[in-house]
Amino acid sequence: MIRRCAIFMGLGLQLLWSSPPSFQDIRDSVLYRFDAIEDYSVNIKISVEMTGFRMPRKKLKMYYKKPDQMKIETLGFAIVPKTGLGGNPKEFFNMLEKVTDIHSLNINDSNQWKISGRVNVDSLEIPVKIGDNEIPEITMELFVDVRYWAITRVVVFLDSQNVFLIETEYEKMDGMFLPSRTEFKLGIKGISEWTTHDPFGGPASDKDDFEEIAGAAGIDIEKDEFVGRVSMEFSNYKVNQGLDDSIFEE
């Protein structure tokens, strides 16, 4: 109780700070807000456009229960992004290996903290490198809106190349702010130079050319890039309804 009160007081004193808050201060404030959500269900409209692939607009039903239970229901085939889908900000905070900068910005009359840092490579799903060089420097920027202490924007860079972007808009539901729209953007240029390693380290597939994998997926190698966009619209939230664990059983 004392810890939560300290965090809440910190929010109120935000404007009096003479220097940026610590990463831990911001993280605690965001996680405290999200921790008020015990569970929810929501309808999602999703559309996917990627190089060599297009999925018709689909309707999904998603169930979430803390700390990390999630289930998605849909008719037929659907591709959904795994990263950031449940809205748990801890996923992004845990990706940061070292914070290098924190400063304030005003974006569209909204005060936000921008957190920059290096990404822990082990937190990525697929280890990558470029050509025969070492794994490139992977950095990330997180934008936190102080009006409702939520992550509104995530940008991931490989060296200086912006390869991954998530932007989220929020609306107030039952006194809590929940995503109303999320857009994922992916863009990789020069994919002919990329390689991917078998995460299991098998001797026969220790190193495969990314170009071959991309070609098998229907990507136009001559354009030498892969781009994609996933748009999600959320509606009809039902929050803290006491979802039973049986919902998440296979």
Order of alpha helices (4+ residues) and beta strands (2+ residues): alpha-alpha-beta-beta-beta-alpha-beta-beta-beta-beta-beta-beta-beta-beta-beta-alpha-beta
